[in-house]
Amino acid sequence: MNRSKIVAIITGAISLILAIAYLLLVQILDFRGEMIPAPVSQIETSVIVTHQVTID
């Protein structure tokens, strides 16, 4: 086999391993159950105040 075929096979194998790992990760995260949003009363709101300073 020439070098380009070996590189293609190795790249394909790595791609398949990453794809299977991704699918397993998604299944594990999905298995945890339904995502429930946080109550509105516990979400902190922040106010950004800006001011301008002039130097005479």
C-alpha positions in Angstrom: 0.0 0.0 0.0 1.2 3.4 -0.7 1.4 6.1 1.9 -1.8 8.1 0.8 -4.0 5.0 1.3 -2.6 4.3 4.8 -3.2 8.0 5.7 -6.8 7.8 4.3 -7.5 4.6 6.3 -6.1 6.0 9.5 -8.1 9.3 9.0 -11.3 7.3 8.3 -10.8 5.2 11.5 -10.2 8.3 13.6 -13.4 9.9 12.1 -15.4 6.8 12.9 -14.1 6.7 16.5 -15.0 10.4 17.0 -18.4 9.9 15.5 -19.2 6.9 17.8 -17.8 8.8 20.8 -20.0 11.8 20.0 -23.1 9.6 19.6 -22.4 7.9 23.0 -21.9 11.3 24.7 -25.2 12.6 23.3 -27.0 9.4 24.5 -25.6 9.7 28.0 -26.5 13.4 28.2 -30.0 12.6 26.9 -30.5 9.8 29.3 -30.2 12.3 32.3 -33.8 13.4 31.6 -35.7 16.5 30.6 -34.0 19.8 31.1 -36.1 22.0 33.4 -35.4 25.8 33.2 -34.5 27.7 36.4 -37.3 29.6 38.2 -37.4 33.2 37.2 -37.1 34.3 40.8 -33.7 32.8 41.1 -32.2 34.4 38.0 -30.1 37.4 38.9 -30.4 40.5 36.8 -27.6 42.9 36.4 -27.7 46.6 35.5 -24.8 48.2 33.8 -24.4 51.9 34.6 -22.2 54.1 32.6 -21.3 57.7 33.2 -19.2 60.3 31.3 -16.5 62.2 33.1 -15.4 65.5 31.6 -12.1 67.1 32.5 -11.9 70.9 32.1 
